[in-house]
């Protein structure tokens, strides 16, 4: 059954816009304070960006690196949301809760590996060129 509050249309406006930015920032801050994998991916992204600056990669390569890096961080944030939701629903071990958490973690891991592969595919020709 849908409550009266749920049927009401959400108010639009500048206040809601700024609150949504605040809530997004709160989520990002929470994840960086509590999720080690997000910090590791953040450090990896920083290293990739520094190397890209040093190697002076092309505009298109920058775009690809940025898309891959933002994807990694976004997937890690979604994984954090999945973990928090599972923890809200149950504090006991349940095989389905494990699957949800493990799959969220796997999504982050796979995208992290993909980010590294993309970076290597872009950087290796530049590094080879340095040694010619």
DRENMI-263965 format. One record per residue: x, y, z of N, C-alpha, C, O in turn; residue in one letter. Coordinates in pm, whole numbers, padded with zeros to 5 digits, always signed. Each point is the difference from the previous one (the first is absolute). Layout:
BEGIN
XYZXYZXYZXYZA ...
***
This chain:
BEGIN
+00085-00117+00000-00085+00117+00000+00090+00124+00000+00099+00006+00073X -00133+00092-00154+00078+00123-00012-00058+00105+00095-00120+00027-00002X +00208+00032+00084-00045+00099+00096-00028+00133-00070+00041+00022-00114X -00110+00066+00185-00031+00134-00055+00129+00074-00031+00011+00067-00103X +00086-00078+00192+00128+00069-00022+00069-00050-00126+00058+00080-00074X -00065-00210+00047+00062-00056-00119-00070+00044-00128+00063+00011-00105X -00195+00015+00114-00077+00043-00118+00024+00147-00032-00019+00042-00114X +00059+00036+00213+00022+00142-00022+00119+00021-00091+00100-00071+00009X -00112+00170-00095+00110+00032-00091+00110+00072+00077-00028+00086+00084X +00151-00122-00113+00112+00066+00068+00008+00145-00044-00025+00034-00115X +00058+00050+00210+00016+00143-00029+00127+00023-00080+00105-00054+00033X -00116+00132-00136+00117+00037-00079+00044+00139+00043-00079+00078+00052X +00205-00048-00074+00046+00133+00030+00147+00003+00034+00067-00103+00006X -00019+00223+00016+00143+00022+00024+00044-00064+00132+00110-00053+00009X -00197+00058+00092+00036-00060+00129+00020-00150-00016+00097-00056+00053X -00187-00009-00124+00012-00145-00021+00127-00031-00081+00068-00099+00026X -00039+00184-00124+00120-00019-00082+00126+00002+00088+00085-00088-00011X -00075+00189+00099+00118+00009+00085+00004-00111+00105+00108-00047+00036X -00224+00004+00011-00003-00114+00093+00046-00127-00070+00070-00082+00061X -00107+00063-00187+00045-00120-00071+00151+00001-00017+00063-00106+00007X -00004+00222-00029+00146+00009-00008+00061-00034+00135+00100-00072+00007X -00159+00124+00101+00049-00030+00135-00008-00149+00029+00095-00057+00055X -00205-00007-00090-00015-00143+00026+00102-00081-00080+00055-00098+00050X -00031+00139-00174+00101-00068-00082+00138+00014+00064+00076-00096+00007X -00046+00215+00038+00129+00025+00065+00012-00083+00128+00106-00056+00028X -00215+00049+00050+00000-00082+00122+00030-00147-00032+00077-00065+00071X -00138+00014-00178+00025-00139-00040+00144-00022-00041+00061-00101+00036X -00007+00194-00112+00140-00010-00044+00094+00006+00121+00095-00078+00009X -00122+00170+00082+00083+00013+00120-00006-00127+00085+00102-00048+00048X -00223-00007-00031-00013-00124+00077+00082-00111-00063+00074-00071+00068X -00088+00055-00199+00070-00109-00068+00151+00016+00012+00070-00098+00025X -00019+00219-00041+00145+00018+00011+00050-00019+00143+00115-00039+00020X -00200+00064+00079+00041-00019+00139-00011-00145+00044+00067-00041+00095X -00151-00038-00163-00030-00134+00049+00030-00115-00095-00006-00116+00041X +00036+00144-00165+00019-00106-00098+00143+00001-00053+00039+00089-00076X +00039-00188+00116+00140-00009-00041+00014-00014-00151+00090+00058-00059X -00179-00134-00004+00012-00021-00145-00020+00130-00077+00063+00020-00104X -00148+00068+00153-00019+00128-00068+00126+00084+00010+00037+00069-00094X +00028-00074+00207+00126+00073+00018+00106-00057-00094+00073+00076-00065X -00064-00208+00056+00099-00063-00089-00026+00037-00145+00094+00030-00074X -00219-00034+00032-00034+00039-00137+00028+00149-00022+00043+00041-00108X -00067+00039+00209+00031+00144-00010+00149+00024-00018+00041+00083-00081X +00039-00155+00156+00147+00012-00013+00043-00048-00139+00083+00064-00064X -00139-00175+00018+00031-00050-00134-00036+00102-00107+00075+00020-00095X -00189+00042+00110-00044+00103-00096+00096+00119+00002+00035+00052-00105X +00006-00011+00223+00095+00111+00011+00131-00034-00072+00053+00081-00075X -00003-00201+00098+00125-00044-00066-00017-00001-00152+00087+00047-00073X -00199-00099+00027-00025-00003-00145-00002+00141-00057+00056+00024-00107X -00119+00069+00177-00006+00139-00050+00137+00066+00000+00033+00075-00091X +00048-00103+00193+00136+00056+00003+00083-00055-00117+00068+00076-00068X -00076-00206+00046+00074-00060-00111-00050+00056-00134+00081+00027-00089X -00211-00009+00075-00055+00057-00123+00051+00141-00024+00027+00039-00114X -00014+00039+00222+00057+00135-00013+00146-00005-00043+00043+00075-00087X +00033-00164+00150+00143-00012-00032+00020-00044-00145+00086+00053-00070X -00166-00150+00026+00015-00053-00136-00067+00087-00106+00018-00022-00119X -00094+00119+00163-00072+00093-00089-00085-00077-00102+00016+00015-00121X -00108-00096+00174-00088-00078-00086-00096+00092-00075-00020+00115+00040X -00038-00166-00146-00089+00080-00085-00132+00030+00071-00033-00058+00104X -00041+00151-00162-00132+00038+00054-00092-00122+00007-00065-00022+00103X +00058-00055-00210-00088-00118-00002+00042-00103+00104-00085-00064+00063X +00214+00048-00045+00048-00094+00102-00035+00050+00140-00034-00079+00088X +00044+00209-00067-00043+00058+00128-00148-00030+00024-00038-00040+00110X -00043+00058-00212-00143-00025+00014-00026-00145+00040-00082-00028+00087X +00152-00065-00151-00017-00142+00032+00044-00028+00144-00068-00072+00072X +00181+00129-00031+00048-00021+00137-00097+00059+00103-00024-00061+00104X -00032+00176-00134-00096+00063+00093-00126-00085+00010-00051-00022+00110X -00001-00024-00223-00121-00084+00003+00025-00128+00079-00083-00039+00083X +00196-00026-00106+00032-00123+00072+00014+00028+00150-00048-00078+00082X +00114+00187-00048+00024+00032+00141-00128+00037+00073-00022-00045+00112X -00060+00126-00174-00127+00037+00063-00090-00124+00013-00072-00014+00099X +00077-00074-00197-00079-00124+00007+00042-00085+00120-00086-00053+00071X +00215+00040-00049+00050-00077+00114-00053+00059+00131-00052-00071+00085X +00066+00201-00071-00042+00065+00125-00151-00007+00018-00047-00020+00112X -00029+00035-00219-00146-00008+00009-00044-00141+00039-00090-00017+00082X +00153-00084-00142-00036-00138+00034+00034-00029+00146-00074-00071+00068X +00184+00123-00020+00034-00020+00142-00102+00067+00091-00033-00053+00106X -00017+00168-00145-00105+00067+00079-00128-00083-00001-00066-00013+00103X +00030-00042-00218-00118-00087-00006+00021-00125+00085-00094-00047+00065X +00215-00009-00065+00029-00115+00085-00018+00036+00147-00054-00079+00077X +00098+00197-00038-00018+00045+00138-00148+00010+00034-00042-00038+00109X -00038+00088-00203-00145+00009+00021-00063-00138+00014-00087-00021+00085X +00131-00073-00168-00051-00137+00010+00034-00060+00136-00085-00060+00066X +00211+00077-00023+00041-00055+00129-00079+00062+00116-00040-00071+00092X +00018+00202-00098-00076+00067+00107-00145-00049+00001-00057-00020+00108X -00002+00000-00224-00138-00047-00008-00012-00142+00055-00093-00030+00075X +00187-00055-00112-00002-00138+00052+00016+00002+00152-00070-00074+00070X +00160+00157-00019+00021+00008+00145-00125+00055+00071-00026-00036+00115X -00049+00123-00183-00123+00053+00058-00106-00108+00012-00075-00005+00097X +00069-00081-00197-00103-00104-00005+00028-00113+00098-00092-00051+00063X +00219+00013-00049+00031-00112+00089+00140+00015+00059+00092+00046-00068X -00078-00084+00193+00133-00003+00060+00046-00145+00019+00105-00026+00060X -00185-00066-00111+00035-00142+00008+00053-00046-00135-00027+00061-00104X +00105-00168+00108+00050-00056-00125-00117-00060-00079-00082-00074+00053X +00077+00109-00180-00098-00059-00090+00069-00018-00135+00070+00090-00046X -00089-00204-00017+00068-00024-00128-00031+00106-00106+00088+00035-00078X -00211+00015+00074-00034+00104-00098+00067+00133+00032+00037+00075-00090X -00022-00045+00219+00071+00123+00038+00146-00011-00043+00058+00097-00048X +00000-00213+00066+00139-00022-00044+00013+00018-00150+00095+00063-00048X -00190-00119-00027+00004+00014-00146-00008+00147-00040+00077+00045-00085X -00168+00030+00146-00015+00141-00034+00130+00076+00027+00045+00078-00084X +00013-00101+00200+00124+00070+00036+00117-00044-00089+00078+00083-00046X -00067-00213+00022+00110-00051-00082-00011+00049-00144+00102+00034-00061X -00222-00032+00007-00018+00047-00138+00030+00149-00013+00058+00043-00099X -00098+00036+00198+00033+00142-00001+00150+00021+00005+00054+00085-00071X +00012-00162+00154+00145+00008+00010+00067-00044-00130+00096+00062-00045X -00149-00168-00015+00055-00048-00128-00013+00105-00109+00090+00017-00082X -00203+00054+00079-00019+00106-00100+00108+00106+00013+00056+00045-00100X -00028-00005+00223+00107+00097+00023+00136-00054-00039+00081+00072-00060X -00055-00196+00093+00128-00061-00034+00020-00013-00150+00108+00030-00052X -00212-00075-00017+00010-00015-00146+00025+00135-00066+00083+00011-00090X -00154+00092+00134+00020+00131-00061+00137+00056+00035+00060+00070-00082X -00010-00100+00200+00136+00043+00037+00105-00064-00090+00094+00066-00043X -00111-00195+00015+00092-00069-00091-00012+00060-00140+00101+00022-00067X -00223+00005+00024-00021+00060-00132+00066+00138-00008+00059+00034-00102X -00069+00045+00208+00065+00131+00003+00151-00017-00017+00063+00075-00075X -00006-00171+00144+00145-00024-00010+00038-00044-00140+00102+00045-00053X -00181-00132-00008+00029-00045-00136-00008+00116-00098+00086+00015-00087X -00189+00068+00101-00014+00117-00088+00121+00091+00015+00055+00047-00099X -00013-00022+00222+00116+00086+00024+00126-00060-00064+00077+00072-00063X -00058-00202+00079+00118-00063-00059-00003+00006-00153+00103+00026-00063X -00218-00050+00004-00012+00006-00146+00034+00140-00050+00062+00015-00106X -00101+00086+00181+00031+00138-00040+00146+00034+00029+00066+00063-00084X -00014-00103+00200+00133+00044+00042+00116-00076-00065+00104+00059-00027X -00121-00188+00001+00112-00081-00050+00062+00057-00128+00123+00006-00008X -00200+00035-00092+00065+00057-00119+00082+00126+00032+00104+00021-00061X -00150+00061+00154+00077+00119+00039+00131-00039+00068+00104+00060-00025X -00111-00160+00112+00119-00046+00070+00099-00062-00098+00121+00024+00010X -00169-00103-00103+00086-00060-00102+00069+00110-00080+00119-00010-00031X -00193+00114-00002+00054+00112-00078+00110+00072+00076+00096+00050-00060X -00108-00045+00193+00103+00066+00082+00135-00072-00010+00105+00064+00010X -00108-00196-00029+00122-00079+00000+00057-00025-00140+00097-00074-00014X -00157+00134-00087+00053-00015-00137+00113+00095-00024+00056+00002-00110X 
***
